[in-house]
Amino acid sequence: MQERYRDEILQPVAIPFLHSLGPNSILQDDNARPLRAGFIRDYLQNVGVERMEWPTSSPDLNPSQHLWDQLGRAVRARVTNTTTLADLRQILLEEWNAIPQQCVSRLLTSMRRRCQAVVAVYGSSTRY
C-alpha cells in the first residue's frame, strides 16, 4: 500500500506541487497510516521533503477537512445508482469549483482561533 501511495500520489502529484511552491515548502498531512510508515518517511527524507509534525485525526487543526466534508455532501446529493465514473469525475469538478472562495478564505483565517482553542484545552477536542 505504501508503494502505491508513493507511486500514484507522492511522486507524480504531491512532491512536484510542493517543490513548485518554493524551497521552504513543508508537507503537512493528516498523519494517516500510509504516511506514518517508515518506508514513506524515509522516501520523503531521501527526496528532500520536510514534513510538518501533525496530530492524527485533528480536524480542529485541519480546516481542509471541512472543505472535503462540504464537497462530499454536495457530490452525494447528485450521485445516483446510474452515475458512471466519468459522470462522477465531472460532478466532483463542478462541485469543487462551486465552493466559494469566501468559504476557503474564512477557513484559512480561522486558523489563529483554532490554534488558540487547541492550546487553551491542552490539545483536547474543540468546537472546531
Phi, psi and omega in degrees: 000320180295323179297319179296318178299316178297312187286329186256341182239305185294302185298309186277338188237296190295312183291315176301320178295314180301314180295330179291342180281342178126170187290342182261014182288145181233137178280123174247122179231177184269011177063030178293162185310312181299330182278341180275346184298140179302324179302312181289317179303314179295318180300311181299321178295319181295329180264010174077030179260124176272133179254141174273129176292134187213136179294144177292143176048062183236071182297336179294338177254007182227084184297341178296337177301325179291324176294317179298320179296315179299316179297315180300316179296318180295319180292314180301328180292340183253344184277138177236179178295339182260007179292127178273169177299320178296320177298316181300316178301315180295318179298315178302313180298316181297315182290324177298314180291341180276349178290121183295141177302328179300322178296315179297313180299319180298318178296317180295318181288347178280352185300320179301311180296320179299312180296317178299320180295318180295317178297318182298330180254020176054040175089359178284181181294150178235181179288348181280000000 
